[in-house]
Amino acid sequence: MTVAKTKLVLASASPRRVDLLAQIGVKPDRILPADIDETPLAKETPRLLTGRLACGKAGVVAGMLDDDAAWRGAAILAADTVVAVGRRILPKASSEDEAMSCLSLLSGRNHRVFTGLCVRIAGEAEESLRVVETRVTFKHLSKKEIEAYLASGEWHGKAGAYAVQGRAAAFIARLIGSYSAVVGLPLYETQTLLSGRGYDICQEWSKDGQ
């Protein structure tokens, strides 16, 4: 008897997260971005912010699917990434001035990247949450390097104003933890959470080799 495959809804429009899922043989059945206010609360730590935003996005998408019987029981996957220096939360840079400030702060320093991952089943209230912490060390950046990176435009919309999978890889002296989490989705934890909520990522693997 064939077991029905659980549907997967990705609560993100990030092409990076789609690519990461494809790396482990997972293709979302639907992409449904969640637009929420990402402003940190007073005295909120980076870890708590990341978890709150990931669960908030999953909750918004769950609400969108509440009245749709076709998607009841689907696994909803949401994630959010926060870059922090100490307790200081860096923005998702939207201007060159903002990006310059972030890169200047990160230059020659250690920082932490928190990626929150939340899985929720449509029609159910229970949430499964993991927050993954990765430590990253930047080399000392010269004025020329910062200006060149700003000119590339790669920083736009990125937490901490850099993309580890892009040109900024040349700035990273050390990374301790999950590389995929810094890109946007910790793959080990993704597999663990999805499997725990009934989504078997291995179900389609045998077809990939045909």
N, C-alpha and C positions, 0 to 999 in steps of 0.2 A: 504494500500500500504506500502510495506516495504521500509524503508529509508536505502540507502546504507551506510554502516559503513565506516567512514573515516579511512584510514590506518595511522598507527603511525610508524615513523622511529626514533629510539633512536640513537643520534649521540655520543655514548659512549660505550666503551667495559667494563665499570665498572660493575661487578656482584652485587655490592651494590645498584646501581641505578636500575638494573633489579629487585632485590628483593623488593626495596621500591615501585616500580610501581606495583608489584604483590600484595603488601599489600593493595592497593586501587583498586584491581581488573583489573589492566591494564597490558596487555601483548603486547610488541612491535611486529609489523608485520615484522620488519626488524631491525637489529642492524648494524649500519654503522659508525664505529669510524672515527673521524676527527683528523688528525695529523697536529697540527699547532705549530708555535713557541710561547712558553708561556713566553718568556723573557719580563719583565716589561719595558715599555718605560721610558725615563728620566722623573723624577718627577711625574710619574703616581701613583695615590693613589690606595690602595687595592680595593676600591669599583669600581673605573673606570676600573682597570685591570680585575676584575672578569666579569663585564658586557661585556667588549671588547672580552674576550676569549670565553664566551658563545655564543655571536653573531657571532664571527669568525668561530666557529665550525659549527653552524647552516648554515652559508653561504657556507662553504666548502661542506657540505653534499648536500645542495640545488644545488650546481654546478654539483655534481656527478649525480644528478637525472634529470638535465635539459633536456636531450635527451631521457629520458625513459618515454614514454606515460603512462605506467602501474602505475607509481608512481606520476603522476601529480595530485596535489591536496592533497597529503599526508601531514600530520602534522609532522614536524621535531622538535624534542625536544633535546635541547643541554644544558649542564650545566657545570659549573666550580666552584671549591671551592678554596678559598685563606684564609690562616691563617695569621693574622697580629698582631704584638705588636706595638701599635702606628701606625706610617706610615711604619714601617719595615715589609716587606713581607717575610715570612718564606718559604723556598723551599719545594718541594715534595722530601723528603729525599731519596737519592740514595746511601748513604754510612753511616757507623756507626759513623764516625766523624761528618757528617752533622746532623745525628739524635741526637747525644750527644749534639751538640751545640743548637739544637732546644729545647730539653727537659730541658736543663740547663736554657735556657732563660725563658721558660714557668713556671718553678718551682716556686710556691708561688705567681704567678702573674695573673692578668686579661689579657685576650686577646680577639680578635674578630675574628669570622669566617664569611666570606662573601661568599655566594653562589649565583652565577648568573644563571639565568634561561631564556632561549630564545626559543621561539616557532616561527617557520616560515613555511609557506605553500609552498610546492614544486611548482615552476612555478610562484610564486609571490615574490615581493621584500620587502614587509612590514614585519618588525620584531616586536615581542612583547617581551619586556624584563622586568624582575623583578630582583632586587638584594636584597637578604635577609641577614640581619645582626644579628648574634647571639653572645652574650657575654658569655664567659666561664672563670671560675676561677679554676686554678690548685692548689692543695695542695702543700706544700713544699715537694719536692721529695728527698729522701735519695740517697746516692751513690748506695746502694744495689738495690733500686727500679729501678733506671735508668739502671743499668747494667743488671738487670733481664729482663727489657723490651727490651733492645737492643738484648739480647740473644734470645728473642722470635721471632725476625724477623718481628713482626707485623707492625713495623714502615715503612717498605720499600715501597717507592712510595706514602706515605701518606703526605698530606699537613700538615706542622708543625710536622711531624714525629710521629703522633699518630692516632689511630682509636677509636673514641668515642664508637663505638658499640662493641669493643673488650676489652682486658685487661685494656686499659687506662681508662675505665669507673671508675676504682678504684682510679684514680688520680683527678677526677673532683669533686670539692667541691660545685660548683654552675654553673647552666646553665640557662641563661635568653634568651628566644627566641625559635627558632625552632630546636628541636633535630634532626629531619629528614634532615634539611638543613646541619647540621654538618656532618651527615653521608654521604651526597652527593646530596640530592634532597629534597627541601622543598615541602612537599606533598600538603599543602593547596594552595600554589601559583601554583603548577603544575596543579592541578585541575582547578583553576581559568583561567590560561592562555590557557590550552587546550580547555576548554569549550568555551572561548571567540573566539577561532579560528575554532570552528565547530566540535571539537572532543568530543563526549559525553561519559564520562567515565562510566556513569550509564547504558549505553545501554546493556552491557553484564551481569550486576549484577544479573538479574533475573535468568539467566542460571546457575549461580554458586551454587544456592541452590537446583538444581534438582539432 
